[in-house]
Amino acid sequence: MKKEQADIICPMITPFDSEKKPSREYLKIFLEDMRAFGVSKLFPLGSNGLFNLMKLETKKNFLKMIQEEAMDFEVLVGVGSQNTEEAVEMAKFAEDCGFTRIVLQPTYYNKAEQSWMIRHFEAVSEQFNGKIYIYSIPQLTNSRMDMETYKNIMESTGKIEAIKESSGDIRYFNEVAANFSSKVKIYQGQDDLLLQSLMLGARGGVCGTTNITPMALDVYTSFINGDFARAIKAQKLLNQFFRLVNEYPFPSMTYAAFYKKHNLKGKLPDPITTMERIVEPKINEIINMATHTLEE
């Protein structure tokens, strides 16, 4: 089968150590996994990375580790925050570190009006000279972006390179793709909708399962190479894996599997308590399935 560089982005975990701090040692292990999988694009400090549970100083320190250890990857820095001021500060810090792409979602907790979203993106854009990925995840931000809002943000900033659409609503995704896939890159943020989204015009996927398995890359590469029968089989396998990973509250199982696979003693930041009660047979099942590939 012809090798293609899959446009699959890993929304990466933050490899916390036993003191619940980002670990350089664990990060190096994680990056070796990514190289082995064939992942070349990383999105740190997103939902999988538990950015919302990290102090600003901690996020900056982790980003410095990424800068020093992941030079062979394309990095899209998550700068999302519940307030615009902090998002601006993170964007400026990312640029100072040499990163040219950031990922930004609307503010959360307070339900943002459409005008707030536009103002938020414009404020960050004014302080960042690189490209911006719009991150649509309304189930966590408590607000959904209108098509006109996307358009206004694109026109007013002139810096939007892509949209990561993670609502899980395929009709909404289709509307986003139909309106904007000719202007910017559209990525599906839910692994179980990857193949369907590629058929609707998605450029690729931002797939959380890539933290522990390269299954999503098989779906993408099979589709791009025109092997639709294999792509369907690969997506079915990915869906089964996706369901198992999400039997426990997100993203605890992903961390548990990574730590168990490498015999690491990492812990998640407070107040998350899920990982401690995941039963070992379930973790082993995930690890075993993560290495399963379709027969050629």
N, C-alpha and C positions, 0 to 999 in steps of 0.2 A: 504494500500500500504506500502511495506517495506521501512523503512527509511534508506537512504544512505547519507553519508557525501559527498555532491557534490563537485567535483573538479572544482569549479567555483570561480574565483578570481575577486574581485571588484577593478577596477582601480579607486580609490576613488577621489571624489572631495576634494578640500581644503575648509573647511567651513570658508569663510571669513566673518568678521563682518561688521558693517556699516562704519568702518574706513578702510575697504579693507585689514584687517590683519587677519591671521589665529586665530580663536577663540577657546579656550579650552572648553568653555561652549557649543558652537555649535558642536564641535568635539564629546563631550560626547553624545549629542542628536543623532548625526549621528551613533555612535557606537551602541547605543541602537537599532536603526533601523536594523543594520547589524545582531545583535544577534537575533532579532525577525524574520528576513528573513531566518536565518540559514546560513549566510555567515561566513566563518571562516578564509578566506584568503584575505588580503588587499594589494593593490599596490598603495602606496602614491607617490606623486610627478611624476606622468605621465601626459599624455595629458589631461585627465579629471581634473587633479589637477592643471592645468595651471602653471606647473613648470617653463615654459619659460618666464613667466611674473613676476617671483619672484626673489628678490635679494638672493645671496648665504646665507647671514645671516638669512633671513626670512625662507628659506628652512631648514636650520639647526635648527632654533627655532621650526618650525613645527614638524620636525622629533623627537625632544626631547619630544614634547607633545605626539606624537604617542607612543614613548617608555614608557612614564609614564601612559598613559590611555588605551593602547590596548595590554596589556600583554597576554590576552587570545586569541589573533589572531596570525596567521602566517603572518609575514609582509615581503614583497618583496619591497625593497626600490629603487625607481627610482633615478638614479644618472646621467641621461642623460644631456648633455650640448653641446653647439656649439663649445666647445674647450676641448681638452683632459685634460689639467691641472685642470680645474674645476671639471671634472668628477672624476679624481683621488682623489681630495680633498674631494668630497662628499662620495666617496666609503670608504675612510679612516675614515671619520666622522661616517658613518653608522656602520662600524665595531667597532669603539670606543664606540658607543652606545649599542653594543651588538647584532646587527643584522647580520645574517649569509647569507643573500641572497640579491642580488641587481639585478636591471633590467637596461640594457644598450643598447642604440641604436647607430647607426653611427652618427657622427657629421652632422649638417645640415647647410643650407644656401649655403655654397660652396659645389658643387656636389662632393662627396667623390669618389675617385677611390677605387678599391677593395683593393689595397695595403694600402691605408689610413685606411680603416676599420679594417684590421688586426692589424695594428700598434696601433690603438686606443684601441682595446680590449686587446691587449697584455699589453699596458701601465697600464691600469686600473687593470688588473689581477695581475700584479707584485706587486701591493700595497694593494690587498684585498685577504684575506685568505679563504673566504667563496665561495659559489656557485653563478654563474652568469646566468641570463636569457637573452638571445639575443632577442632584441626587433626589429622586422622588421616592419617598417612603412614607406615605400618608398614615399608615397604621401606627407609626411611632411619632410622627410630628403632629398628628391630629389635624392635618389640613392637606387638602389635595389641590395641586396647581391646575388652574384653568389653562386651556390652550392659548388664550390670549395673553396670559401671564408669561408662559414660555416665550411667546413671540416678543413681548415687550422686553423681557430680560435679554434675549438674544440681540435685539436691536439697540438697546441702550448701553450694553456692555461691550459688544463686539468681540467678546472673548470666549464664547461658549463653543467648546469642541465636541461635547457629547452629552447625552442624557442617560443616566443609570436609572431605569424605571423598575422599582421593586415593590409595587403595590400588590402584586399577585392577581390583579384584575386584568385578565387578558383582553377584555373589550377596551378598557382604558389604555392599555399598552398599544393595542392596535390603532387607537385614535392618535396617540403620540407618534407612533411610527408613520402613520399615513400623513400626518401634518409636517413632520420634521426630518424624516430619514434621508431626504434629498439635500438637507442643509447641514445636519450634524450627524455624528455617529450615535446610534441607539443601542443600548445594552440592556439585556434582560437580567434582573437581579435575583430572580427566583429560579433555582436550578431545575425544578420539575417542569418549568415552562420554556426551557432553553430551545428545544427543537421547534416547537410551535412558533416561538418568537423569531427564530431564524427564517422560518417560512414566511413570516410577516414583514421581513425586511430588517431584522436586527443585525447589527454589525458583529455582535458576539455576546458574551455573557460575563457577568460579575458573579462568580459562583462560589459560595461559601464552602461547598464540599471539597474544593480543591486544596483546602488546608490539610486534608488527610487522604485524598484519592484523586487520580487523574481522569476519572470517568467522564467528566464534562468535556475534556479535551478530545476524547474519543467521539462524543456526539458531534462536536463542532467539526472536527477533521473529516469525519465520515460524510457529513452534510456538504461541506465545501468540495469534497472530491466526487460528489454525485452518487455516493454509495448510500442511497436512501434506506435500503433494507437494513443495512448495518446501523445506520443512524437511529432508526426506530428501535432496534434491539438495544442499542447502547442507552437510549433515553429511558427505556423501560427499566433497565438495570439501575440507572441513576435514580429514577423515581423511587424504586424500592429502597435504595440506600438512603435517599433523602428522608423518606418516612421514618426509617429507623433512627436516624440522627436526631430527628425532631420529636421523638417520643418523650424526651425530657426538655424542660424549658431552654430555649435558645440563649446562648450558644454553648451550654455546659458540656454536652456530649462531644463536641468538636475538640474542646480543650482536654477532656478526659482521655480521648483516644490518642491525641498527640502525646500527652504525658506518658500514658501507658506503653505506647509503641516504643518510646525511647527510654523508658524506665527513669523518668524525671519526677521530681518532687514538687512540681509547681502547684500553686494555689491561686484561686481567683479573688479579686478584690471584694471587700465587703460592699453590700450586704449579701452577695450571692452565696447560697448554701447548697445549691443543687448538686454540685459535683461530688460532694462527700457521700451522697446517698444513691449514686448510680451504681447498680450492682455489677460486679466484675464480669459475669457472663455476658452482659449486654455490651460492655466495652470490648470484650474479646470478639464478639460477633461483628461489631463494627470494624475492628482492625482486620479481621479475616476477610470480610467482604470488600474492604477497601483495596485489597490486592487482587481482587477477581477481575479478570478481563475477558472479553468475548474471544472465542476461538476464531482464528483467521480462516 
